[in-house]
Amino acid sequence: MAGPSERSTSEPPDQWLPLPEAAAQLGIAENALRSRIKRRTIRTRKDNRGRLMVCLSGPVDRTEDRVRTWIDPGSDHTTGPDQEPRSAPMPGPEMVPRSLVDALVASHKEALERQDRHHQETVSLLLERVDSAECRAEQSTAALSDLVNRIMTMIPAPAPSWWERWFGVSRRSDIRGGQ
């Protein structure tokens, strides 16, 4: 593949024009040319004054012996090394052997199955830990409740005030569970 400095003598030199002139010469709107520039299907550069210059000659995209023309880089008009433009589709991607595709699919399936087993093991371990933590929490709650009840039985009841004696109620009856 020849680089920009190794161009053969049969190829014309690059023709750089400002954006409006290039669009007029190509017979398309400036916005259409800007879209091609954005898609990088046509070469551009800035000149010394900062204007955008468009390259109208020379190939845009080389693929082996076929070269897209500068007339419409998005079209399927192609030229060979010494041929006139013709309407022919660009060659499609090379076919990958079926055995390679099957091997890749099998490899990915195995990896997904290993990952699935790992996730299932992780979930079961986490569920065991949650069950263990819940059991310990219930035991702690029961022990704490038992401790509170024992402490409440150790606290002596205050002497009833005159109105408690008169009406027969105790201030501690609510706290001690109705005793």
N, C-alpha and C positions, 0 to 999 in steps of 0.2 A: 504494500500500500504506500503510495507516494505521499509524503508530507507536503506542507505548503511551500517549502523551499525546494523540494525535489520535483516540481511540476514539469511535465513533459512539454516540449516546444509546441505540440499540436493544440494544447489547451490555451484558450484566450486568457489574457490577464484579467484579474478581478475588476469589476466596475462598481465603484462605490458612489451612491447617490443619496441626497437628503431624503428623508421620509416622504414628503409630498411628491417629489419628482419620481421616486421609485414606485409609489402607488400609481401615479399616472402612467408610467411606462408599463407596469404590469397590468393596467386596466382594472384595478380593484380600488375599493375605498381605503382611506387611510386607516380606519378602524379595523378593517379586515387584515391589513398589513401588520398593525399593532398586535392583533391576535396571533398571527403567525410568529411574530417576534417573541411574544409571551410564551408560546408553545415551543420556542427554540427550533423552529423548522427553517429559519432563515438567519444568516449571519448578520451581525450588526457590530458597530463600534462608534465611538464618539470622535469627532474631528477636533482640531486645535481650538475651535471656537465653542466646543461643547455641544454641537449639533449631533443628533443621531443620524448615522450614515448606514445605509442598507446595501449589502452586497448582492448584485444581480447576476453575476457570472460565477462560474465555478460550481462544483457540486456542493450540496448541503450535507448529504448523508451518504457515506459509501458503505456498500455491503458487497463484499467479494468483487465480482465483475460487473455488478449492476449499480448504477448511480441514479439517484433521484434528480430530476431536472429542477432548475431554478425557477421554471415557469410556474409550477404549482407544486411546492414541496409536499402538500397533503394529498396529492392525487396518486394514481397508480401508473402514471406515465413514466416509463423507465427508458434509459438508454444504455446500451452496452458500450464497450470501449470505442468501437468504430461504427456505431449504428445510429440510425435516426430514431427520434422518439416514437414509441409505440405504446399502445394500450395493452398492458399485460400486468396481472397482479404480481405483487412482490412474492417471493417464495415464502411459504409459511414456516412455522417453527419445525425443526427436525423432530421426527417421531422418536419417542423413547421406547425401547424394547419393553414388551409386555412383562417379561420376567423381572425386569428391574422395577417396574411399577408395582408388581405383585410383592416383591421382596420388601419394598419401602412400606407398602400398606401393612404387610404382616409385622414388620418391625414396629410400626407405630401402634398397631393393635396390641402387641405384647407390652409396649411401654405404657399404654393406657390401662391395660389390665393390671400391671404391677402397681401403677399409681392408684388405681381403684382399690386394690387389696390394702395398700398402705393407708389409704384414707379410712377404709372400714376398720382396720386395726386401731387406728388413732381414735376414731369415734367410740369404739367399744372401750378402750382404755379411759377415755374421758368420761364416759357414762359410769364406769366403775368408780372413778374418783368422785363423781358427783354423788352417787349413791352412798359412798363411804362418808363423804362430807355431810350429807343429809342425816345419816345415822348418828354421826358424832354430834351434830347440832341438836338432834332430838334428845340424845343422852345428856348433853350439856344443859339443855332447857329443863329436863326433868330433874337433874341434880341441883340446878339453881333454884327451881321451884321448891324442892325438898328443903334446901338450905334456908330459904326465906321463911318457910313454915316453921322450921325449928327455931329460927331467931325470933320469930314473932311469939312463939310460946315461951321464950325465955324472958321477954320483956314483961316486967310486972305491970299489972293494970293500975292506973292511977286511982287514987281514992275518989269515990264519986262526989260530985259537988252537991250542994243542997237541992238544986232543981232536978239532978239525976236521981237523987234519993226520992224526991217528991213524986216525979213522973215514972220512975223505974226504968230509965234508959241508960246505956253506957256509951261514952264517946268512942271506945275502942271496939265496939261490936262490929262496926263496918270494916275496920282494918283487919281484925282477927278472924273474919269470916263468920260473924254472927255468934261469937261465944259470949 
